[in-house]
Amino acid sequence: MRKIIIPPVFVFISIIAIVLFYFKASTYNFIEFPFNLIGIGIMLLGFYMMGKARELFKKHKTTLMIQQSSSVVTEGVYSKTRNPMYIGMFLMLLGTGICFMNLFSLLVPFIFILLIRIIFIPTEERLMNETFGKEYRDYKNKVGRWI
């Protein structure tokens, strides 16, 4: 059986990279205290967005596993973006990078979202189309991938 790396694993690896850059490339630590604390607000926004997306899945009694999903969620944060969980993860990582004050740490969230775009989103969109057909295509035509 093939092991699959899921997005939260990418988040975990990204956080490790952010911390390592802070310690191993400290000459690139440039955001001064207390300005780095702006990152906390950005992290909280990311957590909030992920929490709102999760609440909607519970409300609709569906799951993050597309093959087991019972409906296409199109309200709330899903009415603005098709990928609020990934945007939330990106914001959480961006906030963490700002808190750690390192130039390379700020690059990590952008690399993360690029990998998500390349590795996960095409498969997820194909599965959504196969599972929900016209309902998903209509939603996809109304709501952008990111914002």
C-alpha positions in Angstrom: 0.0 0.0 0.0 1.3 3.4 -1.0 1.7 6.0 1.8 0.2 9.4 1.2 1.6 12.6 2.7 -1.3 14.7 3.7 -1.3 18.6 3.9 -1.0 18.7 7.7 2.3 16.9 7.3 3.5 19.6 5.0 2.4 22.2 7.6 4.5 20.4 10.3 7.5 20.2 8.0 7.1 23.9 7.2 7.0 24.8 10.8 10.2 22.9 11.4 11.8 24.7 8.5 10.8 28.1 9.8 12.3 27.3 13.2 15.5 25.9 11.7 15.9 29.0 9.5 15.6 31.2 12.6 18.4 29.4 14.3 20.6 28.3 11.4 20.3 31.5 9.3 20.1 34.1 12.1 21.9 36.7 10.1 18.6 36.9 8.1 16.5 37.6 11.2 15.3 41.1 10.4 11.9 41.8 11.7 12.4 43.6 15.0 10.4 43.0 18.2 7.6 44.1 18.7 6.8 44.2 14.9 7.2 40.5 14.6 4.1 40.1 16.9 1.9 41.1 14.0 2.5 37.5 13.0 0.3 36.3 15.9 -2.7 38.1 14.4 -2.0 36.5 11.0 -1.7 33.1 12.6 -5.0 33.6 14.5 -6.7 34.6 11.2 -5.4 31.3 9.7 -6.7 29.2 12.6 -10.0 31.1 12.5 -10.4 30.4 8.8 -9.6 26.7 9.2 -12.0 26.5 12.1 -14.9 28.1 10.2 -14.3 25.6 7.3 -14.3 22.7 9.8 -17.6 24.0 11.4 -19.3 24.0 8.0 -18.2 20.4 7.3 -19.7 19.4 10.6 -22.9 21.4 9.9 -23.3 19.6 6.6 -22.4 16.2 8.1 -19.6 15.7 5.6 -15.9 14.9 5.8 -12.6 16.2 4.4 -12.2 12.8 2.7 -13.7 13.6 -0.8 -14.6 10.0 -1.6 -16.7 9.9 1.6 -18.2 13.4 1.3 -21.9 13.8 1.2 -22.2 17.3 -0.2 -20.4 20.3 -1.7 -20.2 23.0 0.9 -20.8 26.4 -0.7 -21.6 28.7 2.1 -19.6 30.8 4.6 -15.9 30.8 3.8 -16.6 28.4 0.9 -18.6 31.1 -0.8 -15.4 33.2 -1.1 -12.8 30.5 -1.8 -12.8 26.8 -2.7 -9.7 26.2 -0.5 -10.2 28.0 2.9 -8.3 25.2 4.7 -5.2 25.8 2.6 -5.5 29.5 2.8 -5.8 29.1 6.6 -2.7 26.9 6.7 -0.8 29.5 4.5 -1.8 32.3 6.9 -0.8 30.3 9.9 2.6 29.6 8.4 3.0 33.2 7.2 2.2 34.4 10.7 4.7 31.9 12.2 7.4 33.1 9.7 6.8 36.7 10.7 7.0 35.8 14.4 10.3 34.1 13.8 11.6 37.2 12.1 13.6 35.4 9.4 13.7 36.2 5.7 13.9 32.5 4.7 11.1 31.7 7.1 8.9 34.1 5.1 9.5 32.1 2.0 8.3 28.9 3.5 4.5 29.6 3.3 4.8 30.5 -0.4 6.7 27.3 -1.1 4.0 25.4 0.9 1.1 26.9 -1.1 2.9 26.2 -4.4 3.4 22.5 -3.4 -0.3 22.3 -2.4 -1.3 23.8 -5.7 0.9 21.3 -7.6 0.5 18.1 -5.5 -3.0 18.2 -3.9 -5.4 20.5 -5.7 -5.5 18.9 -9.1 -6.3 15.5 -7.6 -8.9 17.0 -5.2 -10.6 18.9 -8.0 -10.7 15.8 -10.2 -12.2 13.8 -7.3 -14.8 16.5 -6.6 -15.8 16.5 -10.2 -16.1 12.7 -10.3 -18.0 12.6 -7.0 -20.4 15.6 -7.4 -20.4 16.3 -11.2 -22.4 19.3 -12.3 -23.0 20.6 -8.8 -19.2 20.9 -8.3 -18.6 22.4 -11.7 -21.3 25.0 -11.1 -19.6 25.9 -7.8 -16.2 25.9 -9.4 -17.4 28.4 -12.0 -18.8 30.8 -9.3 -16.1 30.6 -6.7 -12.3 31.2 -7.3 -9.7 28.7 -6.2 -8.1 31.2 -3.8 -10.1 34.4 -3.4 
